[in-house]
């Protein structure tokens, strides 16, 4: 898998790097990202990828490799971050000109050991239990990369992060339609943020008196409650909302596909700790997964 994906990753990184010129540096941003991608693709530490001996089997390699200290000092700079964003945008656009009318809002816990000395990791709700670590929040449509994503600690509220991601969506992204989420996103502000971004958020709500309180009720939340009412509850209903919500299983497949191959987004390894390192690691894994999806669907020609 590594041999198949690396030529595509390296080529697209070099194409994106043509628009980036950094003066007075020994290592340009693309070299630092190449080292990160090589490490993430092989599930190895950054210091491993900085050793020329570990690049055997490929001729697609930077002429010089940075030291681990250089990676620690420069890998989180603005120039490197802009190149990450450019590469992400290129891969997202290659997987489809327009996102689908149905998108998905969800998060994936990334737990670490309870005895970790990582001061950024925090306790929060994981997959059905309390855990310590981080969480990947995504708005995912039909393309190889999430339309928006954020990495936070586990204690950060999902509704807060959802509002921030929805506020970042711009009209030129072409997003809109129905946004399916679980019950954790059943909050009036999230419905309003979703509407501003062009979505009708749809979440399940099993409470019989939902939407009947005297405090502010978002009209878009009331619309979601109406959509999710079954024909048995209201005979005049067609059941459209419930049939629509059944498609939410797609987000589970997205997360499952992202973790189901060598080099995928599995549990955080022991050398990936603190928020900024976890963010870059997850970013690299999302890029690797996007290239894998494009290759599998035969869409790599769109990258030419």
C-alpha positions as CSV (number, residue, x, y, z in Angstrom):
1,X,0.0,0.0,0.0
2,X,2.8,2.4,0.9
3,X,4.5,1.9,-2.5
4,X,1.3,2.5,-4.3
5,X,0.3,5.7,-2.5
6,X,3.6,7.4,-2.0
7,X,4.1,8.4,-5.7
8,X,0.7,10.1,-5.8
9,X,1.3,11.8,-2.5
10,X,4.7,13.0,-3.5
11,X,3.6,14.2,-6.9
12,X,0.6,16.2,-5.6
13,X,2.8,17.7,-2.8
14,X,5.3,18.9,-5.4
15,X,2.6,20.4,-7.6
16,X,1.1,22.3,-4.7
17,X,4.6,23.5,-3.7
18,X,5.1,25.3,-7.0
19,X,3.2,28.2,-5.6
20,X,5.2,28.4,-2.4
21,X,8.5,30.2,-2.2
22,X,10.2,30.7,1.2
23,X,13.3,32.8,1.4
24,X,16.3,32.3,3.6
25,X,15.5,28.7,4.7
26,X,17.4,25.5,4.2
27,X,14.3,23.4,4.0
28,X,11.3,24.5,2.1
29,X,7.8,23.8,3.5
30,X,7.2,20.9,1.0
31,X,10.2,19.0,2.4
32,X,8.8,19.2,6.0
33,X,5.4,18.0,4.8
34,X,7.0,15.2,2.8
35,X,8.8,13.9,6.0
36,X,5.5,14.1,7.9
37,X,3.6,12.2,5.2
38,X,6.3,9.5,4.9
39,X,6.2,9.0,8.7
40,X,2.4,8.9,8.8
41,X,2.2,6.5,5.8
42,X,4.4,4.1,7.6
43,X,3.2,4.7,11.1
44,X,6.6,5.7,12.3
45,X,7.9,8.7,14.4
46,X,9.2,11.8,12.8
47,X,12.8,11.0,13.8
48,X,12.5,7.8,11.9
49,X,11.5,9.7,8.7
50,X,14.4,12.1,9.1
51,X,16.9,9.2,8.6
52,X,17.9,8.7,5.0
53,X,18.3,5.0,5.6
54,X,14.5,4.6,6.1
55,X,13.7,5.9,2.6
56,X,14.9,2.8,0.8
57,X,12.6,1.5,-1.9
58,X,11.8,4.9,-3.4
59,X,13.6,7.5,-5.5
60,X,10.9,10.1,-4.7
61,X,12.6,11.8,-1.8
62,X,13.9,15.3,-1.0
63,X,17.5,15.9,-1.8
64,X,18.2,16.7,1.9
65,X,16.3,15.7,5.0
66,X,15.8,18.0,8.0
67,X,16.8,17.0,11.4
68,X,14.2,16.1,14.1
69,X,15.0,19.5,15.8
70,X,14.3,21.3,12.6
71,X,11.0,19.5,12.2
72,X,10.0,20.5,15.8
73,X,11.0,24.1,15.2
74,X,9.4,24.7,11.8
75,X,6.7,22.1,11.1
76,X,4.0,24.3,12.7
77,X,4.9,27.5,10.9
78,X,2.4,29.6,8.9
79,X,4.0,28.7,5.6
80,X,3.8,25.0,6.3
81,X,0.2,25.3,7.4
82,X,-0.8,27.1,4.2
83,X,0.8,24.3,2.1
84,X,-1.1,21.7,4.1
85,X,-4.3,23.6,3.3
86,X,-3.5,23.9,-0.4
87,X,-2.8,20.2,-0.6
88,X,-6.0,19.4,1.2
89,X,-8.1,21.7,-1.0
90,X,-6.6,20.1,-4.2
91,X,-7.4,16.6,-3.1
92,X,-10.9,17.5,-2.0
93,X,-11.7,19.2,-5.4
94,X,-10.3,16.2,-7.3
95,X,-12.8,13.9,-5.7
96,X,-15.9,15.9,-7.0
97,X,-16.7,19.3,-8.3
98,X,-19.7,19.6,-6.0
99,X,-20.5,18.2,-2.6
100,X,-23.7,16.2,-2.2
101,X,-27.0,17.6,-0.8
102,X,-26.6,15.4,2.2
103,X,-23.7,15.9,4.6
104,X,-22.8,14.4,8.0
105,X,-21.8,15.9,11.3
106,X,-19.9,13.7,13.7
107,X,-16.8,13.2,15.8
108,X,-14.3,10.4,16.3
109,X,-12.6,10.0,19.7
110,X,-8.8,9.5,19.7
111,X,-8.1,8.2,23.2
112,X,-4.7,7.9,24.9
113,X,-3.7,6.0,28.0
114,X,-5.0,7.2,31.3
115,X,-1.5,7.4,32.7
116,X,-0.2,9.7,30.0
117,X,1.8,12.7,31.0
118,X,0.3,14.7,28.0
119,X,-1.0,17.9,29.6
120,X,-3.2,18.7,26.6
121,X,-5.1,15.5,26.7
122,X,-8.3,15.7,28.8
123,X,-11.1,13.4,30.0
124,X,-14.4,13.4,28.2
125,X,-17.0,11.2,26.5
126,X,-15.4,8.7,24.2
127,X,-17.0,5.8,22.3
128,X,-19.6,4.8,24.9
129,X,-17.4,5.5,27.9
130,X,-15.3,8.1,29.6
131,X,-11.8,8.4,28.1
132,X,-8.8,10.6,28.0
133,X,-7.5,12.1,24.8
134,X,-8.6,14.1,21.8
135,X,-11.5,14.2,19.3
136,X,-11.7,14.7,15.5
137,X,-14.8,16.6,14.6
138,X,-15.9,16.6,10.9
139,X,-18.5,17.8,8.5
140,X,-18.2,15.2,5.8
141,X,-20.1,15.0,2.4
142,X,-19.3,12.8,-0.6
143,X,-15.7,13.8,-1.2
144,X,-12.5,12.2,-0.1
145,X,-11.8,14.7,2.6
146,X,-14.1,16.3,5.2
147,X,-15.5,19.7,4.1
148,X,-14.5,21.0,7.5
149,X,-12.7,19.4,10.4
150,X,-11.3,20.3,13.8
151,X,-9.2,18.6,16.4
152,X,-9.9,19.3,20.1
153,X,-9.5,17.7,23.4
154,X,-12.2,15.3,24.5
155,X,-13.6,17.7,27.1
156,X,-14.5,20.3,24.4
157,X,-18.3,20.4,23.8
158,X,-19.4,19.0,20.4
159,X,-22.0,21.7,20.0
160,X,-19.4,24.4,20.5
161,X,-17.0,22.9,17.9
162,X,-19.9,22.3,15.4
163,X,-20.9,25.9,15.6
164,X,-17.3,27.0,14.9
165,X,-17.0,24.7,11.9
166,X,-20.3,25.8,10.4
167,X,-19.3,29.4,10.8
168,X,-16.2,28.7,8.7
169,X,-18.1,27.5,5.7
170,X,-18.1,30.0,2.8
171,X,-20.6,30.3,0.0
172,X,-18.0,29.4,-2.6
173,X,-17.6,25.9,-1.0
174,X,-21.0,25.0,-2.5
175,X,-22.2,23.3,0.6
176,X,-25.9,23.1,1.5
177,X,-28.9,20.7,1.9
178,X,-29.4,18.4,4.8
179,X,-26.8,17.9,7.6
180,X,-27.3,14.7,9.6
181,X,-26.0,14.5,13.1
182,X,-26.6,12.5,16.3
183,X,-28.5,13.6,19.4
184,X,-25.4,15.3,20.8
185,X,-25.9,18.2,18.4
186,X,-29.5,18.8,19.4
187,X,-29.0,22.4,20.5
188,X,-30.7,25.6,19.2
189,X,-27.5,27.5,18.4
190,X,-26.2,24.6,16.3
191,X,-29.4,24.6,14.2
192,X,-29.1,28.4,13.6
193,X,-25.4,28.1,12.7
194,X,-26.3,25.2,10.3
195,X,-29.0,27.3,8.6
196,X,-26.6,30.2,8.1
197,X,-24.2,27.8,6.4
198,X,-27.0,26.6,4.1
199,X,-28.0,23.4,5.9
200,X,-31.1,22.0,7.5
201,X,-29.7,20.1,10.5
202,X,-31.6,16.9,11.2
203,X,-31.0,15.0,14.5
204,X,-33.0,12.4,16.4
205,X,-35.0,13.6,19.4
206,X,-37.0,11.0,21.4
207,X,-38.4,13.5,23.9
208,X,-42.2,13.8,23.6
209,X,-42.3,17.5,24.5
210,X,-39.3,18.5,22.5
211,X,-39.7,22.0,21.0
212,X,-42.5,23.0,23.4
213,X,-40.5,24.9,26.0
214,X,-41.0,28.6,26.7
215,X,-37.4,29.6,26.0
216,X,-36.1,30.4,22.5
217,X,-36.8,27.6,20.1
218,X,-34.9,27.7,16.8
219,X,-37.4,27.3,13.9
220,X,-34.8,25.0,12.3
221,X,-34.8,22.8,15.3
222,X,-38.6,22.7,15.1
223,X,-38.3,21.7,11.5
224,X,-36.0,18.9,12.4
225,X,-38.4,17.6,15.1
226,X,-41.2,17.7,12.5
227,X,-39.1,15.8,10.0
228,X,-38.3,13.1,12.4
229,X,-41.9,12.4,13.5
230,X,-43.0,9.0,12.3
231,X,-46.3,8.4,10.4
232,X,-47.5,6.6,13.5
233,X,-47.1,9.7,15.6
234,X,-48.6,12.0,12.9
235,X,-50.6,10.0,10.2
236,X,-50.2,12.9,7.7
237,X,-46.4,12.5,7.7
238,X,-44.7,10.5,4.9
239,X,-41.7,9.4,7.0
240,X,-39.3,11.3,4.7
241,X,-37.2,12.6,7.6
242,X,-36.7,9.1,9.1
243,X,-35.8,7.6,5.7
244,X,-33.4,10.5,5.2
245,X,-31.7,9.9,8.5
246,X,-31.0,6.3,7.7
247,X,-28.3,7.5,5.4
248,X,-26.3,8.7,8.4
249,X,-24.6,5.4,8.5
250,X,-22.4,6.8,5.7
251,X,-20.3,8.8,8.3
252,X,-19.5,5.5,10.1
253,X,-18.3,4.1,6.8
254,X,-16.2,7.2,6.2
255,X,-14.5,6.8,9.6
256,X,-14.2,3.1,9.2
257,X,-12.6,3.4,5.8
258,X,-10.1,6.0,7.2
259,X,-8.9,3.4,9.7
260,X,-9.1,0.1,7.9
261,X,-5.8,0.1,6.0
262,X,-2.1,0.2,6.8
263,X,-1.2,3.8,7.4
264,X,-4.8,4.7,8.2
265,X,-6.0,6.8,11.2
266,X,-5.8,4.2,13.9
267,X,-5.2,4.7,17.6
268,X,-2.8,7.5,18.4
269,X,0.7,6.0,18.7
270,X,2.8,6.7,21.8
271,X,5.0,9.3,20.1
272,X,2.0,11.5,19.0
273,X,1.1,13.7,22.0
274,X,0.1,17.3,22.7
275,X,-2.5,19.1,20.7
276,X,-0.4,20.5,17.9
277,X,1.4,17.2,17.2
278,X,-1.9,15.3,17.2
279,X,-3.4,17.8,14.8
280,X,-0.6,17.5,12.2
281,X,-0.6,13.7,12.6
282,X,-4.4,13.6,11.9
283,X,-4.0,16.0,9.0
284,X,-1.4,13.7,7.4
285,X,-3.6,10.7,7.9
286,X,-6.6,12.4,6.3
287,X,-4.4,13.3,3.3
288,X,-3.1,9.7,3.0
289,X,-6.7,8.4,3.2
290,X,-7.9,10.9,0.5
291,X,-5.2,9.8,-2.0
292,X,-6.2,6.1,-1.3
293,X,-9.8,6.9,-2.0
294,X,-9.0,8.7,-5.2
295,X,-6.8,5.9,-6.4
296,X,-9.4,3.3,-5.5
297,X,-12.1,5.2,-7.4
298,X,-9.9,5.8,-10.4
299,X,-10.0,9.6,-9.9
300,X,-6.3,10.1,-9.9
301,X,-6.5,11.4,-13.5
302,X,-8.3,14.5,-12.1
303,X,-5.1,15.4,-10.3
304,X,-3.1,15.7,-13.5
